[in-house]
Amino acid sequence: MMKASVKGKYDGGKSTGVGSVAFNAGDIKLRATMTDATFVAGPTLNGLSLAVEKPGFFMVEYNVPKKDVRFQFMNTVRVAEKPLNLTYIHSRADNRTIVDGSLVVDSANKVSANYMVGTNNCKLKYTYAHGRVATFEPCYDFAKNAWDFAVSRRVYGDDVVKATYQTSTKLLGVEWSRNSKSTGSFKVCASVNLAEEVKTPKLIAETTWNLEI
């Protein structure tokens, strides 16, 4: 079966689009992703990427115009009988390696970390889920020596309202999203920088349509 998705994004008066087509070949998934840059000036290779993926194990993505390859490997190990999910990501062009891990303590508590190898860019996040209704996520950024906070709450079934605050930039954000297989998904984000003298809100809207061919 072939699956297609189209995502539209509105960001401060500028509209962009991304489309992808994927189909399964046994345990392997093949995907092609294109942006609006691929078609605006006629069919080109701009914004085109090709990927081969085995969900839960690995993904290899090739950015055609940049001639860049990104490798991603996933694995799960047990630590004190708890699942530790590990992800290794390497981009060849900029020689950047990221290691991401999350330890699921129980159904309500999770600890995760994201580290860029060779730098002090490391984030440590704790997630607490209060039932299926609310989620609290404090995150410490070692590079910025600062905390980020996020609180989300499920409303009206498929809808989620999320509030975020970055202490390093004093950026306050509110997000309303919906992820539904029947009606598609969308996300509307509003943010304001409390450190600016003139506090002008910034609005971003995204919507995604999924099709099965």
GUVEX-471954 format. One line per 4 residues: their letters; for each residue x, y, z of N, C-alpha, C, CB. Coordinates in nm, 2 decimals. Glycine has a CB too. Example, Ala and Ser with C-alpha at 12.3 -4.5 7.8 and 13.67 -1.06 7.14 Angstrom:
<recs>
AS	1.32 -0.57 0.78 1.23 -0.45 0.78 1.32 -0.33 0.78 1.13 -0.45 0.90 ~ 1.28 -0.22 0.71 1.37 -0.11 0.71 1.29 0.00 0.79 1.41 -0.06 0.57
</recs>
This chain:
<recs>
MMKA	0.08 -0.12 0.00 0.00 0.00 0.00 0.09 0.12 0.00 -0.09 0.00 0.12 ~ 0.05 0.22 -0.08 0.12 0.35 -0.09 0.05 0.46 0.00 0.14 0.40 -0.23 ~ 0.13 0.53 0.07 0.07 0.64 0.15 0.14 0.77 0.11 0.10 0.61 0.30 ~ 0.05 0.87 0.11 0.10 1.01 0.07 0.05 1.11 0.18 0.05 1.05 -0.07
SVKG	0.13 1.21 0.20 0.10 1.31 0.29 0.14 1.45 0.24 0.16 1.29 0.43 ~ 0.06 1.55 0.27 0.09 1.68 0.22 0.07 1.78 0.34 -0.01 1.73 0.11 ~ 0.18 1.86 0.37 0.18 1.95 0.48 0.19 2.09 0.43 0.29 1.91 0.58 ~ 0.10 2.18 0.48 0.11 2.32 0.45 0.14 2.40 0.57 -0.03 2.37 0.39
KYDG	0.22 2.50 0.55 0.27 2.58 0.67 0.26 2.73 0.64 0.41 2.54 0.71 ~ 0.21 2.80 0.73 0.20 2.95 0.73 0.28 3.01 0.84 0.05 3.00 0.73 ~ 0.38 3.08 0.81 0.47 3.14 0.91 0.50 3.29 0.88 0.61 3.06 0.91 ~ 0.43 3.37 0.95 0.45 3.52 0.94 0.43 3.57 0.80 0.59 3.55 0.98
GKST	0.33 3.53 0.73 0.30 3.58 0.60 0.36 3.50 0.49 0.34 3.72 0.59 ~ 0.44 3.40 0.52 0.50 3.32 0.42 0.44 3.18 0.43 0.65 3.31 0.44 ~ 0.40 3.13 0.31 0.34 2.99 0.30 0.44 2.90 0.24 0.21 3.00 0.23 ~ 0.45 2.78 0.29 0.54 2.67 0.24 0.46 2.54 0.24 0.67 2.66 0.31
GVGS	0.51 2.44 0.16 0.45 2.31 0.16 0.55 2.20 0.15 0.35 2.31 0.04 ~ 0.51 2.09 0.20 0.60 1.97 0.19 0.51 1.85 0.16 0.68 1.94 0.33 ~ 0.55 1.77 0.07 0.47 1.65 0.03 0.56 1.52 0.04 0.41 1.66 -0.10 ~ 0.51 1.41 0.07 0.59 1.29 0.08 0.50 1.17 0.03 0.64 1.26 0.22
VAFN	0.57 1.07 -0.03 0.51 0.95 -0.08 0.59 0.83 -0.02 0.50 0.95 -0.24 ~ 0.52 0.74 0.04 0.59 0.62 0.10 0.51 0.49 0.07 0.60 0.64 0.25 ~ 0.59 0.39 0.05 0.53 0.26 0.04 0.62 0.15 0.10 0.50 0.23 -0.11 ~ 0.55 0.04 0.14 0.62 -0.07 0.20 0.67 -0.17 0.11 0.53 -0.13 0.31
AGDI	0.80 -0.22 0.13 0.85 -0.33 0.05 0.90 -0.43 0.15 0.98 -0.28 -0.04 ~ 0.80 -0.52 0.20 0.83 -0.61 0.31 0.84 -0.53 0.44 0.96 -0.69 0.28 ~ 0.95 -0.55 0.51 0.98 -0.48 0.63 1.04 -0.34 0.61 1.07 -0.56 0.72 ~ 1.07 -0.31 0.49 1.14 -0.19 0.46 1.04 -0.09 0.40 1.25 -0.21 0.36
KLRA	1.05 0.04 0.45 0.97 0.15 0.40 1.05 0.24 0.31 0.90 0.23 0.51 ~ 1.00 0.27 0.19 1.07 0.36 0.10 0.99 0.49 0.09 1.09 0.30 -0.04 ~ 1.06 0.61 0.10 0.99 0.74 0.11 1.06 0.84 0.02 0.98 0.78 0.25 ~ 0.99 0.92 -0.05 1.04 1.04 -0.12 0.97 1.16 -0.06 1.02 1.03 -0.27
TMTD	1.04 1.27 -0.03 0.99 1.39 0.02 1.03 1.51 -0.06 1.04 1.41 0.17 ~ 0.93 1.59 -0.09 0.95 1.71 -0.18 0.90 1.83 -0.11 0.89 1.69 -0.32 ~ 0.96 1.95 -0.13 0.91 2.07 -0.08 0.85 2.15 -0.20 1.02 2.16 0.00 ~ 0.80 2.27 -0.17 0.74 2.35 -0.28 0.86 2.40 -0.37 0.67 2.47 -0.22
ATFV	0.98 2.41 -0.32 1.09 2.45 -0.40 1.12 2.35 -0.52 1.22 2.46 -0.32 ~ 1.07 2.23 -0.50 1.09 2.13 -0.61 1.00 2.16 -0.73 1.05 1.99 -0.56 ~ 0.89 2.24 -0.71 0.80 2.26 -0.83 0.79 2.41 -0.86 0.67 2.21 -0.79 ~ 0.82 2.50 -0.78 0.80 2.65 -0.80 0.86 2.69 -0.93 0.85 2.73 -0.69
AGPT	0.99 2.66 -0.96 1.05 2.70 -1.08 1.06 2.59 -1.18 1.20 2.75 -1.04 ~ 0.96 2.51 -1.18 0.96 2.39 -1.27 1.02 2.27 -1.19 1.04 2.42 -1.40 ~ 1.00 2.15 -1.24 1.05 2.03 -1.17 1.20 2.04 -1.16 1.01 1.91 -1.25 ~ 1.25 2.04 -1.03 1.39 2.04 -1.00 1.42 1.94 -0.89 1.44 2.19 -0.96
LNGL	1.55 1.94 -0.85 1.59 1.85 -0.74 1.59 1.92 -0.61 1.73 1.79 -0.77 ~ 1.57 2.05 -0.61 1.56 2.13 -0.49 1.46 2.08 -0.40 1.54 2.28 -0.52 ~ 1.49 2.06 -0.27 1.40 2.01 -0.17 1.36 1.87 -0.18 1.28 2.09 -0.18 ~ 1.44 1.79 -0.26 1.40 1.65 -0.27 1.50 1.56 -0.18 1.42 1.61 -0.42
SLAV	1.43 1.47 -0.11 1.51 1.38 -0.03 1.45 1.24 -0.04 1.52 1.42 0.12 ~ 1.54 1.13 -0.04 1.49 1.00 -0.05 1.54 0.92 0.07 1.56 0.93 -0.18 ~ 1.45 0.83 0.12 1.48 0.76 0.25 1.45 0.61 0.24 1.41 0.83 0.36 ~ 1.53 0.53 0.31 1.50 0.39 0.33 1.49 0.37 0.48 1.61 0.30 0.26
EKPG	1.39 0.30 0.52 1.37 0.29 0.67 1.31 0.15 0.70 1.27 0.40 0.72 ~ 1.36 0.10 0.81 1.30 -0.01 0.88 1.26 0.04 1.02 1.40 -0.14 0.89 ~ 1.13 0.06 1.03 1.08 0.13 1.16 1.13 0.06 1.28 0.93 0.13 1.16 ~ 1.18 0.14 1.37 1.23 0.09 1.50 1.38 0.04 1.50 1.15 -0.02 1.54
FFMV	1.44 0.04 1.37 1.57 -0.02 1.36 1.67 0.08 1.30 1.57 -0.15 1.28 ~ 1.64 0.13 1.18 1.73 0.22 1.11 1.66 0.30 1.00 1.85 0.15 1.05 ~ 1.72 0.41 0.96 1.68 0.50 0.85 1.80 0.56 0.79 1.57 0.60 0.90 ~ 1.80 0.56 0.66 1.91 0.63 0.58 1.84 0.72 0.49 2.00 0.52 0.50
EYNV	1.87 0.85 0.50 1.81 0.96 0.42 1.91 1.03 0.34 1.73 1.05 0.51 ~ 1.88 1.05 0.21 1.97 1.12 0.12 1.91 1.25 0.07 2.01 1.03 0.00 ~ 1.97 1.36 0.10 1.93 1.49 0.05 1.99 1.51 -0.09 1.97 1.60 0.15 ~ 1.91 1.51 -0.19 1.96 1.51 -0.33 2.03 1.64 -0.36 1.84 1.49 -0.43
PKKD	1.98 1.76 -0.35 2.05 1.88 -0.39 2.18 1.90 -0.30 1.96 2.00 -0.38 ~ 2.18 1.87 -0.18 2.29 1.89 -0.09 2.39 1.77 -0.10 2.25 1.91 0.05 ~ 2.35 1.66 -0.16 2.43 1.54 -0.16 2.48 1.50 -0.02 2.55 1.56 -0.26 ~ 2.39 1.50 0.07 2.42 1.47 0.21 2.34 1.35 0.25 2.38 1.59 0.30
VRFQ	2.41 1.26 0.33 2.35 1.14 0.38 2.33 1.15 0.53 2.43 1.02 0.34 ~ 2.21 1.12 0.58 2.19 1.11 0.72 2.15 0.97 0.76 2.08 1.21 0.76 ~ 2.23 0.92 0.86 2.21 0.79 0.91 2.14 0.79 1.05 2.34 0.71 0.92 ~ 2.04 0.71 1.07 1.97 0.70 1.20 1.95 0.56 1.24 1.84 0.78 1.19
FMNT	2.00 0.52 1.36 1.99 0.38 1.41 1.92 0.39 1.54 2.13 0.32 1.42 ~ 1.82 0.29 1.56 1.74 0.29 1.68 1.76 0.15 1.75 1.59 0.32 1.65 ~ 1.75 0.15 1.88 1.76 0.02 1.95 1.70 0.04 2.09 1.91 -0.03 1.96 ~ 1.66 -0.07 2.15 1.60 -0.07 2.28 1.67 -0.17 2.37 1.45 -0.09 2.28
VRVA	1.72 -0.13 2.48 1.78 -0.22 2.58 1.71 -0.21 2.71 1.94 -0.19 2.60 ~ 1.73 -0.31 2.80 1.67 -0.31 2.93 1.77 -0.26 3.04 1.61 -0.45 2.96 ~ 1.73 -0.17 3.12 1.81 -0.12 3.23 1.72 -0.13 3.36 1.85 0.03 3.21 ~ 1.77 -0.22 3.45 1.69 -0.25 3.57 1.54 -0.29 3.53 1.69 -0.13 3.66
EKPL	1.53 -0.37 3.43 1.40 -0.41 3.38 1.31 -0.30 3.32 1.32 -0.48 3.49 ~ 1.38 -0.19 3.29 1.30 -0.08 3.23 1.36 -0.06 3.09 1.32 0.05 3.31 ~ 1.27 -0.02 2.99 1.31 -0.01 2.85 1.39 0.13 2.83 1.20 -0.01 2.75 ~ 1.51 0.12 2.77 1.59 0.24 2.74 1.59 0.25 2.59 1.73 0.24 2.80
NLTY	1.53 0.35 2.53 1.52 0.36 2.38 1.64 0.45 2.34 1.39 0.42 2.34 ~ 1.72 0.41 2.25 1.84 0.48 2.21 1.83 0.51 2.06 1.97 0.40 2.24 ~ 1.87 0.63 2.02 1.87 0.67 1.88 2.01 0.74 1.85 1.75 0.76 1.84 ~ 2.07 0.69 1.74 2.20 0.75 1.70 2.18 0.81 1.56 2.31 0.64 1.70
IHSR	2.21 0.94 1.55 2.19 1.01 1.43 2.32 1.08 1.38 2.08 1.12 1.44 ~ 2.36 1.06 1.26 2.48 1.11 1.20 2.46 1.17 1.07 2.60 1.01 1.20 ~ 2.49 1.30 1.05 2.49 1.37 0.92 2.63 1.38 0.87 2.42 1.51 0.94 ~ 2.65 1.33 0.75 2.78 1.33 0.69 2.83 1.46 0.65 2.79 1.23 0.57
ADNR	2.75 1.55 0.59 2.80 1.68 0.54 2.86 1.77 0.64 2.69 1.75 0.47 ~ 2.79 1.79 0.76 2.84 1.87 0.86 2.91 1.79 0.97 2.73 1.95 0.92 ~ 2.93 1.66 0.95 3.00 1.57 1.05 2.94 1.59 1.19 3.15 1.60 1.04 ~ 2.81 1.59 1.20 2.74 1.61 1.33 2.68 1.48 1.37 2.64 1.72 1.31
TIVD	2.70 1.44 1.50 2.65 1.32 1.55 2.57 1.35 1.68 2.76 1.22 1.59 ~ 2.44 1.30 1.68 2.35 1.32 1.80 2.31 1.19 1.86 2.23 1.40 1.75 ~ 2.32 1.18 1.99 2.27 1.06 2.06 2.15 1.10 2.14 2.39 0.99 2.15 ~ 2.04 1.02 2.12 1.92 1.05 2.20 1.87 0.93 2.27 1.81 1.10 2.10
GSLV	1.84 0.95 2.40 1.80 0.83 2.48 1.68 0.87 2.57 1.91 0.78 2.56 ~ 1.59 0.77 2.59 1.48 0.79 2.68 1.45 0.66 2.76 1.35 0.83 2.60 ~ 1.44 0.68 2.89 1.42 0.57 2.98 1.28 0.58 3.04 1.52 0.57 3.10 ~ 1.20 0.48 3.01 1.06 0.47 3.05 1.06 0.41 3.19 0.97 0.40 2.95
VDSA	1.04 0.49 3.29 1.04 0.44 3.43 0.91 0.36 3.46 1.05 0.56 3.53 ~ 0.80 0.42 3.42 0.67 0.36 3.43 0.57 0.43 3.33 0.61 0.35 3.58 ~ 0.44 0.40 3.34 0.35 0.46 3.25 0.33 0.61 3.26 0.21 0.39 3.27 ~ 0.38 0.66 3.38 0.36 0.81 3.40 0.49 0.88 3.40 0.30 0.83 3.54
NKVS	0.61 0.82 3.41 0.73 0.89 3.42 0.83 0.84 3.32 0.79 0.87 3.56 ~ 0.90 0.94 3.26 1.00 0.91 3.16 1.12 1.02 3.17 0.94 0.91 3.02 ~ 1.24 0.97 3.16 1.36 1.06 3.16 1.43 1.05 3.02 1.46 1.03 3.27 ~ 1.45 1.16 2.96 1.52 1.15 2.82 1.63 1.25 2.82 1.42 1.18 2.71
ANYM	1.73 1.22 2.73 1.85 1.31 2.71 1.88 1.32 2.56 1.97 1.26 2.79 ~ 1.93 1.43 2.52 1.97 1.46 2.39 2.11 1.52 2.39 1.87 1.55 2.31 ~ 2.21 1.46 2.32 2.35 1.51 2.33 2.41 1.51 2.19 2.43 1.42 2.43 ~ 2.47 1.62 2.16 2.55 1.64 2.04 2.70 1.61 2.07 2.53 1.78 1.98
VGTN	2.75 1.50 2.01 2.88 1.45 2.04 2.99 1.56 2.01 2.91 1.32 1.97 ~ 3.08 1.57 2.10 3.19 1.67 2.08 3.16 1.81 2.12 3.23 1.67 1.94 ~ 3.04 1.84 2.18 3.00 1.97 2.22 2.95 1.96 2.36 2.90 2.03 2.12 ~ 2.91 2.08 2.42 2.84 2.08 2.54 2.69 2.10 2.52 2.89 2.20 2.63
NCKL	2.65 2.07 2.40 2.50 2.08 2.37 2.43 1.95 2.42 2.48 2.10 2.22 ~ 2.37 1.96 2.54 2.31 1.85 2.60 2.18 1.90 2.67 2.40 1.78 2.70 ~ 2.07 1.82 2.65 1.95 1.86 2.71 1.90 1.73 2.79 1.84 1.90 2.61 ~ 1.85 1.76 2.91 1.79 1.65 3.00 1.65 1.69 3.03 1.88 1.63 3.13
KYTY	1.56 1.60 3.00 1.42 1.63 3.02 1.35 1.52 3.10 1.35 1.64 2.88 ~ 1.26 1.56 3.19 1.17 1.47 3.27 1.03 1.49 3.22 1.19 1.50 3.42 ~ 0.96 1.38 3.20 0.82 1.39 3.15 0.73 1.31 3.25 0.80 1.33 3.01 ~ 0.63 1.39 3.30 0.53 1.32 3.39 0.39 1.34 3.32 0.53 1.39 3.53
AHGR	0.33 1.22 3.30 0.20 1.22 3.24 0.09 1.19 3.35 0.19 1.11 3.13 ~ 0.00 1.28 3.37 -0.10 1.27 3.47 -0.22 1.20 3.40 -0.14 1.40 3.53 ~ -0.22 1.07 3.41 -0.33 0.99 3.33 -0.31 1.02 3.18 -0.47 1.04 3.38 ~ -0.42 1.03 3.11 -0.41 1.06 2.97 -0.46 1.21 2.94 -0.50 0.96 2.89
VATF	-0.45 1.29 3.05 -0.51 1.42 3.04 -0.40 1.53 3.03 -0.60 1.45 3.16 ~ -0.31 1.53 3.12 -0.21 1.64 3.12 -0.07 1.58 3.13 -0.23 1.73 3.24 ~ 0.03 1.66 3.07 0.17 1.62 3.07 0.25 1.74 3.11 0.21 1.57 2.93 ~ 0.35 1.71 3.20 0.44 1.82 3.25 0.58 1.78 3.21 0.43 1.84 3.41
EPCY	0.66 1.88 3.15 0.79 1.85 3.09 0.89 1.96 3.13 0.78 1.83 2.94 ~ 0.96 1.95 3.24 1.07 2.04 3.26 1.20 1.99 3.19 1.10 2.06 3.41 ~ 1.27 2.08 3.13 1.39 2.04 3.05 1.51 2.13 3.09 1.36 2.04 2.90 ~ 1.63 2.08 3.11 1.74 2.16 3.15 1.84 2.15 3.03 1.81 2.11 3.27
DFAK	1.88 2.27 2.98 1.97 2.29 2.87 2.11 2.32 2.92 1.92 2.40 2.77 ~ 2.20 2.23 2.92 2.34 2.25 2.97 2.41 2.35 2.90 2.41 2.12 2.97 ~ 2.39 2.36 2.76 2.47 2.46 2.68 2.43 2.60 2.72 2.44 2.44 2.54 ~ 2.30 2.63 2.75 2.25 2.76 2.79 2.24 2.78 2.94 2.11 2.78 2.72
NAWD	2.26 2.67 3.01 2.25 2.67 3.16 2.12 2.73 3.20 2.37 2.76 3.22 ~ 2.01 2.68 3.14 1.88 2.73 3.16 1.77 2.62 3.15 1.85 2.84 3.06 ~ 1.66 2.66 3.21 1.55 2.56 3.21 1.44 2.60 3.10 1.48 2.56 3.34 ~ 1.38 2.50 3.04 1.26 2.52 2.96 1.15 2.44 3.02 1.29 2.47 2.81
FAVS	1.03 2.49 3.01 0.91 2.42 3.07 0.80 2.41 2.97 0.86 2.50 3.19 ~ 0.73 2.30 2.98 0.61 2.27 2.89 0.51 2.20 2.97 0.66 2.19 2.76 ~ 0.38 2.25 2.95 0.26 2.18 3.01 0.16 2.17 2.90 0.21 2.27 3.13 ~ 0.11 2.04 2.88 0.01 2.02 2.78 -0.11 1.95 2.84 0.07 1.93 2.67
RRVY	-0.23 1.97 2.78 -0.35 1.91 2.84 -0.44 1.87 2.72 -0.43 2.01 2.93 ~ -0.49 1.75 2.73 -0.58 1.70 2.62 -0.72 1.76 2.64 -0.58 1.55 2.62 ~ -0.78 1.81 2.54 -0.92 1.86 2.54 -1.00 1.82 2.42 -0.92 2.02 2.55 ~ -1.12 1.80 2.44 -1.21 1.76 2.33 -1.16 1.64 2.25 -1.22 1.88 2.23
GDDV	-1.11 1.54 2.32 -1.08 1.41 2.26 -0.94 1.42 2.19 -1.18 1.37 2.16 ~ -0.94 1.46 2.06 -0.81 1.46 1.99 -0.73 1.59 2.00 -0.84 1.43 1.84 ~ -0.78 1.69 2.06 -0.72 1.82 2.07 -0.62 1.83 2.19 -0.82 1.93 2.07 ~ -0.51 1.89 2.17 -0.41 1.91 2.28 -0.37 2.06 2.28 -0.29 1.82 2.26
VKAT	-0.38 2.12 2.40 -0.33 2.26 2.42 -0.20 2.25 2.50 -0.44 2.34 2.49 ~ -0.10 2.32 2.45 0.03 2.31 2.51 0.09 2.45 2.53 0.13 2.23 2.43 ~ 0.14 2.48 2.65 0.21 2.60 2.68 0.36 2.58 2.71 0.14 2.67 2.80 ~ 0.45 2.66 2.66 0.59 2.65 2.67 0.65 2.78 2.72 0.65 2.60 2.54
YQTS	0.76 2.77 2.79 0.84 2.89 2.83 0.99 2.85 2.83 0.79 2.94 2.97 ~ 1.07 2.93 2.76 1.21 2.92 2.76 1.27 3.03 2.84 1.27 2.92 2.61 ~ 1.34 2.99 2.95 1.39 3.09 3.05 1.51 3.17 2.99 1.43 3.03 3.18 ~ 1.58 3.11 2.90 1.70 3.17 2.84 1.66 3.29 2.74 1.79 3.07 2.77
TKLL	1.56 3.27 2.67 1.51 3.37 2.57 1.39 3.44 2.62 1.49 3.31 2.44 ~ 1.32 3.40 2.73 1.20 3.45 2.77 1.09 3.44 2.67 1.22 3.60 2.82 ~ 1.09 3.33 2.59 0.99 3.31 2.49 0.88 3.23 2.54 1.06 3.24 2.37 ~ 0.76 3.29 2.54 0.64 3.22 2.58 0.55 3.18 2.46 0.56 3.32 2.68
GVEW	0.51 3.05 2.46 0.44 3.00 2.35 0.32 2.92 2.39 0.53 2.91 2.26 ~ 0.21 2.92 2.30 0.09 2.85 2.32 0.06 2.77 2.19 -0.03 2.94 2.37 ~ 0.03 2.65 2.20 0.01 2.56 2.08 -0.12 2.48 2.10 0.13 2.47 2.06 ~ -0.19 2.48 1.99 -0.32 2.40 1.98 -0.30 2.31 1.87 -0.44 2.49 1.97
SRNS	-0.31 2.18 1.89 -0.29 2.08 1.79 -0.40 1.97 1.79 -0.15 2.02 1.80 ~ -0.41 1.90 1.68 -0.50 1.79 1.67 -0.44 1.69 1.57 -0.64 1.83 1.61 ~ -0.44 1.56 1.61 -0.39 1.45 1.53 -0.49 1.34 1.52 -0.26 1.39 1.60 ~ -0.56 1.34 1.41 -0.67 1.25 1.39 -0.65 1.18 1.25 -0.81 1.32 1.39
KSTG	-0.67 1.05 1.25 -0.66 0.97 1.13 -0.77 1.00 1.03 -0.65 0.82 1.16 ~ -0.89 1.03 1.09 -1.01 1.05 1.00 -1.02 1.19 0.95 -1.13 1.02 1.08 ~ -0.98 1.30 1.03 -0.99 1.43 0.98 -0.86 1.50 0.95 -1.07 1.51 1.08 ~ -0.75 1.43 0.96 -0.62 1.49 0.94 -0.57 1.56 1.06 -0.63 1.59 0.83
SFKV	-0.46 1.63 1.05 -0.40 1.69 1.17 -0.36 1.84 1.14 -0.27 1.62 1.22 ~ -0.36 1.92 1.24 -0.32 2.06 1.23 -0.26 2.11 1.36 -0.44 2.15 1.19 ~ -0.18 2.22 1.35 -0.12 2.28 1.46 -0.11 2.43 1.44 0.03 2.22 1.48 ~ -0.16 2.50 1.55 -0.15 2.65 1.54 -0.07 2.69 1.66 -0.29 2.71 1.55
CASV	0.04 2.77 1.64 0.13 2.81 1.75 0.13 2.97 1.75 0.27 2.76 1.72 ~ 0.13 3.02 1.87 0.14 3.16 1.89 0.25 3.18 2.00 0.01 3.23 1.94 ~ 0.35 3.27 1.97 0.46 3.29 2.06 0.48 3.44 2.08 0.58 3.22 2.02 ~ 0.54 3.48 2.19 0.58 3.62 2.21 0.70 3.62 2.30 0.46 3.70 2.28
NLAE	0.79 3.71 2.27 0.92 3.72 2.34 0.90 3.83 2.45 1.04 3.76 2.24 ~ 0.90 3.79 2.57 0.87 3.88 2.68 0.99 3.97 2.71 0.84 3.80 2.81 ~ 1.11 3.94 2.65 1.22 4.03 2.67 1.22 4.15 2.57 1.35 3.95 2.65 ~ 1.14 4.15 2.47 1.13 4.26 2.38 1.04 4.37 2.43 1.07 4.21 2.24
EVKT	1.08 4.49 2.40 1.01 4.61 2.45 0.87 4.61 2.38 1.09 4.74 2.42 ~ 0.87 4.58 2.25 0.74 4.57 2.18 0.71 4.43 2.17 0.74 4.65 2.04 ~ 0.61 4.38 2.24 0.58 4.23 2.24 0.48 4.20 2.13 0.52 4.19 2.38 ~ 0.54 4.17 2.01 0.45 4.13 1.90 0.44 3.98 1.89 0.51 4.19 1.77
PKLI	0.32 3.93 1.89 0.30 3.79 1.88 0.34 3.74 1.74 0.15 3.75 1.91 ~ 0.39 3.61 1.74 0.42 3.55 1.61 0.33 3.43 1.60 0.57 3.51 1.61 ~ 0.28 3.41 1.48 0.18 3.31 1.45 0.23 3.21 1.35 0.04 3.37 1.41 ~ 0.22 3.08 1.38 0.25 2.97 1.28 0.14 2.87 1.28 0.39 2.91 1.32
AETT	0.10 2.84 1.16 -0.01 2.74 1.14 0.04 2.63 1.05 -0.14 2.81 1.09 ~ 0.01 2.50 1.08 0.04 2.39 1.00 -0.08 2.29 0.99 0.16 2.31 1.06 ~ -0.09 2.24 0.87 -0.20 2.13 0.85 -0.15 2.02 0.77 -0.33 2.20 0.79 ~ -0.19 1.90 0.79 -0.14 1.78 0.72 -0.25 1.70 0.68 -0.04 1.70 0.81
WNLE	-0.25 1.65 0.55 -0.35 1.56 0.50 -0.28 1.43 0.47 -0.42 1.62 0.38 ~ -0.33 1.32 0.51 -0.28 1.19 0.48 -0.37 1.11 0.39 -0.26 1.11 0.61 ~ -0.31 1.04 0.29 -0.39 0.97 0.19 -0.33 0.83 0.18 -0.39 1.04 0.06 ~ -0.42 0.73 0.16 -0.38 0.59 0.13 -0.42 0.56 -0.02 -0.44 0.49 0.23
I	-0.32 0.52 -0.10 -0.34 0.50 -0.24 -0.34 0.35 -0.27 -0.24 0.57 -0.33
</recs>
